């Protein structure tokens, strides 16, 4: 039986891969910008607070998109929602068949179904 996990060589189209790279870069830029606003380098007073709120919202959006992309990868690999693994039933069927063949070849007592 084969256990399928989210880490693997699942094919992913170029557009989704590019989106993932952009999200990582965007989060890094937004975090740096948020730090600058927090220490007062950008904006001041009400303006700074508004900018900080906007940046926090964009970071939440980026994290949400990253979570959805991870869910998509799991779905593509056949992993059920909320799980970190899937079973490869075809591989399990082959493995069980091979074991039964070996048992039959050993000439055990009686026939196996």
Phi, psi and omega in degrees: 000141182248133176264124180261124180246165183296333178278120180183192182259041180296132179293135179227132185291159186300324182294319179291320178298319178295319178299319178298316178298318180295322179296320178297314179295319180297316179298320180296315179296317181295321178296317178296318179296320180297320177297318180296320178293318182297323181269000173092008179290328179239129178068167178206151177059231182297322179299316180295319179295319179296317179296320179297319177296317179298314181297318178300319178297318179294323178295317177300319179296317179297317179296321178296317178296320178297320178297318179294322177295321178294319177298321179296318178299315180297317179299318179297330180273357179085021181268129183293149178303136179083002180245161177246015181206165173214157179255138177267096185291330177296315179295322178296318179299316180296316181298317179296318177301317179297318179295318177296321177299318179295320177297317179298319181293332180289345178071045179298177180278111178095166180270145174265141180293000000 
